[in-house]
Amino acid sequence: MQDNLKKRIITALLIYPLIVFIILFSNEVVIRLFLNIIIFLSAFEISKMCFYNNNYENGNGKHYYFIGFIFISILISNILIKNNIWHLLIIPSIGMWLLIFVYIMRIKLVGIIEKFNLFYFCLYILALSSLYCSLYTIYLYSPKALLYLVSIVAISDISAFFIGKRYGSKPFFNNISPNKTREGFVGSLVVCLIFAFIYCVIENYNFYYSAKILAITFIIVPMSAVGDLSISLIKRKSGNKDSGNILPGHGGILDRVDSLLPAAPIFLIFSYSLSAIIQ
């Protein structure tokens, strides 16, 4: 456990500065390339869990179709962004995540799925394409806003882990993810709100603008937990512990971006609607 935690910390310390550099000091070409790599690696991990190794006819064929549709969805996302109609993808994805939230709240038993059908196929494509669309759109509006989102989600994940490990006693969706606790969730929400408040003070935002940033942060943290739980649910349904092993101590790429899946589109739509895109 300690060795895995050490790997987790070292990997995080190496990755976060790289992400900061790419967001703040690169250009649109680099950002698009970086996001494409993340999306396609995540797509391969999802497909490997759900479509590639399933013991049913044409299982591997569905894997290749899935990757192909991800490619098409990215092209469509770029067209929507270029024409400033990204909301045509983002709003349906938010509706999807609200339904997933309700489903997670109501689910009692989690069983293994032998065959992931067309419903899951479409669900994953919408989730990954909206992640790309929202992250790239946020970057185009403000690289600083994208960095804030990534930082909040990272702080939420880290604080939930350590607070839950130290003080956690009450299970939080034990049927989906046994290691999560209510104390970890509440603690992460408090830590993120404190971070947001300090950030607003440092940036010298007025009261009204600061209140909007705090409100958005208050919404983003629970939704990032929904993203984490949704991928944990997929892993349990497919009989996998991790989505991959590309990141030492963390698992796969999907294990790192799962919280962003609902958080990014919701952050974008609220920031845009409230005229609170961080500059």
C-alpha positions as CSV (number, residue, x, y, z in Angstrom):
1,M,0.0,0.0,0.0
2,Q,2.8,2.5,1.0
3,D,4.7,1.6,-2.2
4,N,1.7,2.2,-4.3
5,L,1.0,5.5,-2.5
6,K,4.6,6.6,-3.2
7,K,4.2,5.8,-6.9
8,R,1.0,7.7,-6.9
9,I,2.5,10.9,-5.4
10,I,5.6,10.8,-7.7
11,T,3.5,10.3,-10.8
12,A,1.2,13.2,-9.7
13,L,4.2,15.5,-9.1
14,L,5.6,14.7,-12.5
15,I,2.3,15.1,-14.4
16,Y,0.8,18.2,-12.9
17,P,3.7,20.6,-13.8
18,L,3.6,19.2,-17.4
19,I,-0.1,19.9,-17.6
20,V,0.4,23.4,-16.3
21,F,3.1,24.1,-18.8
22,I,1.0,22.7,-21.7
23,I,-2.1,24.8,-20.7
24,L,-0.4,28.1,-20.1
25,F,2.6,28.1,-22.5
26,S,1.6,26.1,-25.5
27,N,-0.7,26.8,-28.4
28,E,-4.0,25.5,-29.9
29,V,-2.2,22.8,-32.0
30,V,-0.4,21.4,-29.0
31,I,-3.6,21.5,-26.8
32,R,-5.6,19.7,-29.5
33,L,-2.9,17.0,-29.9
34,F,-2.7,16.6,-26.1
35,L,-6.5,16.3,-25.7
36,N,-6.7,13.9,-28.7
37,I,-4.1,11.6,-27.0
38,I,-6.0,11.7,-23.7
39,I,-9.4,10.9,-25.4
40,F,-8.1,8.1,-27.6
41,L,-6.1,6.5,-24.7
42,S,-9.3,6.7,-22.6
43,A,-11.3,5.3,-25.5
44,F,-9.0,2.3,-25.8
45,E,-9.2,1.7,-22.1
46,I,-13.0,1.8,-22.1
47,S,-13.1,-0.5,-25.1
48,K,-10.7,-2.9,-23.6
49,M,-12.8,-3.2,-20.5
50,C,-16.2,-3.4,-22.3
51,F,-15.9,-4.5,-25.9
52,Y,-12.5,-6.0,-26.8
53,N,-12.2,-9.1,-24.7
54,N,-15.8,-10.1,-24.2
55,N,-16.6,-13.7,-25.1
56,Y,-19.4,-13.1,-27.6
57,E,-19.5,-13.0,-31.4
58,N,-17.9,-10.0,-33.1
59,G,-16.7,-8.7,-29.7
60,N,-13.5,-7.3,-31.2
61,G,-15.4,-5.8,-34.1
62,K,-17.3,-3.6,-31.7
63,H,-14.0,-2.4,-30.3
64,Y,-12.8,-1.1,-33.7
65,Y,-16.2,0.5,-34.4
66,F,-16.0,2.2,-31.1
67,I,-12.6,3.7,-31.8
68,G,-13.8,4.8,-35.2
69,F,-16.9,6.5,-33.9
70,I,-14.7,8.3,-31.3
71,F,-12.6,9.7,-34.2
72,I,-15.7,10.9,-35.9
73,S,-17.1,12.4,-32.7
74,I,-13.9,14.4,-32.3
75,L,-14.2,15.7,-35.8
76,I,-17.8,16.7,-35.1
77,S,-16.8,18.4,-31.9
78,N,-14.2,20.5,-33.7
79,I,-16.9,21.6,-36.2
80,L,-19.2,22.6,-33.4
81,I,-16.5,24.5,-31.6
82,K,-15.4,26.3,-34.8
83,N,-19.0,27.5,-35.4
84,N,-19.5,28.4,-31.8
85,I,-22.4,25.9,-31.4
86,W,-20.6,23.7,-28.9
87,H,-23.7,23.8,-26.6
88,L,-25.4,21.4,-29.0
89,L,-23.2,18.7,-27.7
90,I,-22.6,20.0,-24.1
91,I,-26.2,20.4,-23.1
92,P,-27.2,16.8,-24.0
93,S,-24.1,15.5,-22.2
94,I,-25.1,17.4,-19.0
95,G,-28.6,15.8,-19.3
96,M,-26.9,12.4,-19.6
97,W,-24.7,13.0,-16.5
98,L,-27.8,14.1,-14.4
99,L,-29.5,10.8,-15.3
100,I,-26.3,8.9,-14.4
101,F,-26.3,10.8,-11.1
102,V,-29.8,9.6,-10.4
103,Y,-28.9,6.1,-11.4
104,I,-25.9,6.0,-9.1
105,M,-28.0,7.3,-6.2
106,R,-30.6,4.5,-6.7
107,I,-28.4,1.5,-7.6
108,K,-28.3,-1.2,-4.9
109,L,-26.5,-4.2,-6.5
110,V,-23.7,-4.1,-9.1
111,G,-23.3,-7.3,-11.2
112,I,-20.9,-8.3,-14.0
113,I,-22.2,-7.5,-17.5
114,E,-21.2,-10.2,-20.0
115,K,-22.2,-8.1,-23.0
116,F,-22.1,-4.3,-23.2
117,N,-24.8,-3.3,-25.7
118,L,-25.4,-0.3,-28.0
119,F,-26.7,1.8,-25.1
120,Y,-23.3,1.7,-23.4
121,F,-21.6,2.2,-26.8
122,C,-23.4,5.5,-27.3
123,L,-23.1,6.5,-23.7
124,Y,-19.3,6.3,-23.8
125,I,-19.0,8.1,-27.1
126,L,-21.1,11.0,-25.8
127,A,-19.1,11.2,-22.6
128,L,-15.7,11.2,-24.3
129,S,-16.7,13.6,-27.1
130,S,-18.2,16.1,-24.7
131,L,-15.1,15.9,-22.5
132,Y,-13.0,16.8,-25.5
133,C,-15.4,19.5,-26.6
134,S,-15.7,21.1,-23.2
135,L,-12.0,21.1,-22.4
136,Y,-11.0,22.5,-25.7
137,T,-13.7,25.2,-25.6
138,I,-12.7,26.2,-22.1
139,Y,-9.1,26.5,-23.3
140,L,-10.2,28.8,-26.2
141,Y,-12.1,31.0,-23.8
142,S,-9.3,31.1,-21.2
143,P,-6.3,28.8,-20.5
144,K,-6.5,30.1,-17.0
145,A,-10.0,28.8,-16.6
146,L,-9.0,25.4,-17.8
147,L,-6.1,25.3,-15.3
148,Y,-8.5,26.2,-12.5
149,L,-10.9,23.4,-13.5
150,V,-8.0,20.8,-13.6
151,S,-6.6,22.1,-10.3
152,I,-10.0,22.0,-8.5
153,V,-10.7,18.4,-9.7
154,A,-7.1,17.3,-8.7
155,I,-7.5,19.0,-5.3
156,S,-10.9,17.3,-4.8
157,D,-9.5,13.9,-5.7
158,I,-6.4,14.2,-3.5
159,S,-8.1,15.7,-0.5
160,A,-10.9,13.1,-0.6
161,F,-8.3,10.4,-0.7
162,F,-6.2,11.6,2.3
163,I,-9.1,12.9,4.4
164,G,-11.0,9.7,3.8
165,K,-7.9,7.6,4.7
166,R,-7.3,9.5,7.9
167,Y,-10.8,10.3,9.2
168,G,-13.1,8.2,7.1
169,S,-15.5,5.8,8.8
170,K,-18.8,6.0,7.0
171,P,-18.9,4.3,3.5
172,F,-19.8,6.5,0.5
173,F,-21.5,4.3,-2.2
174,N,-19.9,1.2,-0.8
175,N,-21.5,-1.0,-3.4
176,I,-19.6,0.9,-6.2
177,S,-16.4,2.0,-4.6
178,P,-15.6,0.5,-1.1
179,N,-12.7,2.9,-0.3
180,K,-14.7,6.1,-0.6
181,T,-16.2,7.7,2.6
182,R,-18.6,10.5,3.4
183,E,-15.9,12.2,5.5
184,G,-13.6,12.2,2.4
185,F,-16.3,13.7,0.2
186,V,-17.3,16.4,2.6
187,G,-13.6,17.2,3.4
188,S,-12.8,17.5,-0.3
189,L,-15.7,19.9,-0.8
190,V,-14.5,22.1,2.1
191,V,-10.9,22.1,1.0
192,C,-11.9,23.0,-2.6
193,L,-14.1,25.9,-1.4
194,I,-11.3,27.2,0.8
195,F,-9.0,27.0,-2.2
196,A,-11.5,28.8,-4.4
197,F,-12.0,31.5,-1.8
198,I,-8.2,32.1,-1.5
199,Y,-7.9,32.1,-5.2
200,C,-10.6,34.8,-5.5
201,V,-8.8,36.9,-2.8
202,I,-5.5,36.6,-4.6
203,E,-7.1,37.6,-7.9
204,N,-8.9,40.5,-6.2
205,Y,-12.3,39.6,-7.6
206,N,-15.3,41.5,-6.3
207,F,-17.9,39.9,-4.1
208,Y,-20.4,39.2,-6.8
209,Y,-17.8,37.5,-9.1
210,S,-16.3,35.6,-6.2
211,A,-19.7,34.3,-5.2
212,K,-20.2,32.9,-8.8
213,I,-16.8,31.2,-8.7
214,L,-17.6,29.6,-5.3
215,A,-21.0,28.5,-6.5
216,I,-19.5,26.9,-9.6
217,T,-16.8,25.2,-7.5
218,F,-19.6,23.9,-5.1
219,I,-21.3,22.3,-8.1
220,I,-18.2,20.9,-9.7
221,V,-16.8,19.0,-6.7
222,P,-19.9,16.7,-6.3
223,M,-20.1,16.2,-10.0
224,S,-16.4,15.2,-10.2
225,A,-17.3,12.5,-7.6
226,V,-20.1,11.3,-9.9
227,G,-17.5,10.9,-12.7
228,D,-15.2,9.0,-10.4
229,L,-18.1,6.7,-9.3
230,S,-19.3,6.2,-12.8
231,I,-16.0,4.8,-14.0
232,S,-15.7,2.7,-10.8
233,L,-19.1,1.3,-11.7
234,I,-18.0,0.5,-15.2
235,K,-14.9,-1.3,-13.8
236,R,-17.0,-3.3,-11.5
237,K,-19.5,-4.2,-14.2
238,S,-16.7,-5.3,-16.5
239,G,-14.8,-7.1,-13.7
240,N,-11.7,-4.8,-13.8
241,K,-9.8,-3.2,-10.9
242,D,-8.2,-0.5,-13.0
243,S,-8.9,0.9,-16.4
244,G,-5.2,0.4,-17.3
245,N,-1.7,0.5,-16.0
246,I,0.0,3.3,-18.0
247,L,0.3,5.6,-14.9
248,P,2.2,4.1,-11.9
249,G,0.1,4.2,-8.7
250,H,-2.9,5.6,-10.6
251,G,-3.9,2.9,-13.1
252,G,-5.0,4.1,-16.5
253,I,-5.6,7.5,-18.1
254,L,-9.3,7.0,-17.6
255,D,-8.7,6.7,-13.8
256,R,-7.2,10.2,-13.9
257,V,-9.8,11.9,-16.2
258,D,-12.9,10.2,-14.8
259,S,-13.7,13.1,-12.6
260,L,-13.4,15.5,-15.5
261,L,-16.0,13.7,-17.6
262,P,-19.0,15.4,-15.9
263,A,-17.1,18.3,-14.3
264,A,-15.8,19.8,-17.6
265,P,-19.1,20.2,-19.5
266,I,-20.9,21.5,-16.3
267,F,-18.0,23.9,-15.5
268,L,-18.2,25.2,-19.1
269,I,-21.9,25.7,-19.2
270,F,-22.2,27.4,-15.8
271,S,-19.1,29.6,-16.3
272,Y,-20.5,30.7,-19.7
273,S,-24.1,31.2,-18.5
274,L,-23.0,33.1,-15.4
275,S,-20.4,35.2,-17.3
276,A,-17.8,33.8,-14.9
277,I,-15.1,32.5,-17.2
278,I,-11.9,33.0,-15.3
279,Q,-9.5,35.2,-17.2
